[in-house]
């Protein structure tokens, strides 16, 4: 495994581990021990845009409750390989040849998290890319509704934006 790939995997692991630490007062987190877990309904809405070998993804995480989350981690998987060098948004890390993970930041009850924008360089120009967005780590909470946080979007190299 190349040195850059190892660093990306380590950073991604740290995002997942550090995401649950130090929840602010009033934020729900998964209780320790045999007590019941917190429950939150995380959702994602956004747009995907493919032009040449550039893929732009803009999304907003939301939480419909019933509990707030201090943080969660979303995953973006692609059908095309990423270029070796990437300029990723803050809180995001490369997790594989075709995968990026991003922390959402705090997700208040019935509220939105931070807007996440990714401008990804693909290894080569492709006529289409399948983009899969889902939750990689849900802040230790249970999410019984996966319909609104698991998306598959086909983006064609037309310059058009595709919403999800």
Secondary structure, 3 states (H helix, E strand, C coil): CCHHHHHHHHHHHHHHHHCCCCCCCCCCCCCCCCCCCCEEEEEEEEEEEEECCEEEEEEEEEEEEECCECCCEEEEEECCCECCCCCCCCCEEEEECCEEEEECCCECCCEEEEEEEEEEEECCCCCEEEEEEEEEECCCCECCCCCCCCEEEEEECCCCEEEC
